[in-house]
Each structure stands twice: as structure tokens, then as C-alpha cells.
Amino acid sequence: MKIADVETIILRQASVDESRADGGQDTIVIRVRTDDGLIGVGEVDSSPEVVAAAIHAPKSNAVVQGLRGLILGEDALDRATLWDRMFRGSIYMGRRGVVMHAMSGIDIALWDIAGQAAGLPIASMLGSEPRTKIRTYASILMEDTPERVAERVSDLRQQGFTACKLGWGPLGQSRDHDVLLAAAAREAAGADMDLMLDAGYGYGTSVTDAVFVAEGLAELGFRWLEEPFLPDELGAYAELTRQSPLPVAMGEQSTARWDFELLASMRAANVFQPDLARCGGITEFLLINDIAAKHDIWVVPHAWKTGILKAASLHVNAVIGGERLQEWCVEANPLTLDLVEPHLLVEDGFAVVPTSPGLGIQLNQELMDALRTS
Ligand SMILES: [Mg+2]
């Protein structure tokens, strides 16, 4: 089964609020076609136009080539070889960053094709007894006031969510205010709802500030403190992980096995959050998960995009070890909510793993036509 084409489709909401750290406002859908008519779908969480360039760029030389040209005509089912071919053939311009992001979307589409070819959902290709549902955590942007925080958390609790992460927004401007907002979330959540805080790089390189907030969160019974520093501040992460009374989470910006091997060897976090639409796809995620398991690090995939990424994350969450949590972006925009059909189900806080072959989803063509920019 040969790869006949790699197509990119950029979708963007009519209006985008650039002040929000909300990656659900646009996306790039990847469609890989085979010579016998199968179509695999993937998605990339990055800058859509730059991803398209990484895929469609013509060949400059043996190590600078767009990803599409590197895999056309190759065996669609030989995913590991294709991954290596894309990595080596783009190595001067790639290795990490946007080219690795683009490889991730292609890899997800190749898994979709493999599942369709085998007549199996991806979860069943990955494990013999996949979980059928995964506990979700509602993922929202932090509000500016304790009152608004309490309103949103109460609302999510009433919707049946048993866990919630609040991130970005005003966090990082004042460590006292951050703990105050966290306390408002705990009061509204009650004692038994799991809560997490994503500081959105808010504490510079100040381990002191991050420890202060971590201690406050630990007293409030939070599960983790996420991304207190920029992702390359590995020394600060390692020091915080030594000192923090609650788990430190990071890794959504990290890509490929080598980044995570370094993080693990430095003991820079307790929780890894590789994003399937950035880290190198499902193929690479499985290697990252092996590294984490070897170092006793909890893996909770990052997922803030459309139902394509949600579905891919559900399939891996269905088979990997340890406590399972699925990030569930609840920001109300059409791409996040409506791109995938049928709608992914959340019942009593649990998401149902799709059971049709491949990713087990279809795309909403009407919405694609309405939001397509290229
Ligand atoms: Mg985050």
C-alpha cells in the first residue's frame, strides 16, 4: 500500500483572540491518501502555515526536503521507517520544532490508515485489552478573579467532570494571587475533585516562587504544578522537582525521545505531558512512554486541539500503564467542539474511546468548508 498524496487543510475561526493561549482557534488537518483509496487523518498543534511549508517544501538537498516529497510512493504501513526517513531527510531544518510537529500529524494519519487497513481501532492495535473509557480532566484558562474561577469550576463539576486544570491567564503575575485563585477553585470544587494548575511559564527561573506556589497548592490538595518555567530551563525544573511537595508536570513543548531521555535523566519532572500532535506522533509517543515508565514518571498526554487530537490521545490512553487522565479542552469554539463526527462522548466525566477502525472518527465537511483558509 503506497502513499499517493499528503494534503494539508488549514482551518481558522472567523475571529481569533491572539491574547489568549488558546490553540483551539485554528488547526491544520493532514490527510494522507494511499494508492488503494484509504485516507488517514491527522492534525498538528503548531503554526498551520509554517507546518504546511515544512510538508510541501521542494527538495533542496539530501537533508533538506519537505516531508511530503520524502514519503510519496513509500509503504504507508511501514511507520517506523517513514518516521526515520522524514527525520533524516529534513535534519538540517528539522530535528525539533515545527518539522517534528508536522511529522506528528503525518504519523497520526498513518496510524489511522493502518487501523482502517486492519479493521481495528488504533487502541486495539496497541494493546490486547484496551480501556473503553478514560477519565477526563476539564482543561480551562484561568479566570482573573476568585469569583469567576468559582463559577467556572462549579459549572464543570455540575457537568460531571471529576477533575479540572486551570492554566495561563493571569497566572505568574503574583504568587500570592495565584494561590488565592487556586483556593477559590478548591472551595468551588469541593474536597474530592482533582485540581491541577498550569502556570504558563509564569515564574521565570525563580525556583523560590515556584516552591511557594507548589506549597500552597499542596495544602489545597492539587495534583500537580505545570510548566512554572520555560521548557528549556531544565536546571530550574530539576531543582524544583527536588524541592516541591507536589508533582511537577511539563513536556508539552518537548519533542522526540531524546528530549524526554534528557528530562528523565535530570529528574526534571514527575509528570510528562507529550503532545501527540507535536512530539513526533503516536510512533514516537510510544518510545517516550517507555522512557517514562523506566524512570517511574507519570505520562498524561497534552491535548488542546480538535477532536482529531482528542481521539488519538484516547487511543494511547487506552493502553498505556498507570493512572489514566485525558485532557479535555472545554473552551467553546466550533473547531474544538464540532470538527469531529460523531461527537466524542463524555459521560460522568469519562470519555469513550472510539471503536471504529483507525482513529474512529469522521470530519465535519460542512464546518471544514466554512473555516478552510487554504
Ligand atoms: Mg500546559
Boltz pocket constraint, residues with backbone or C-beta under 6 A from the ligand:
constraints:
  - pocket:
      binder: B
      contacts: [[A, 167], [A, 198], [A, 226], [A, 227], [A, 252]]
      max_distance: 6.0
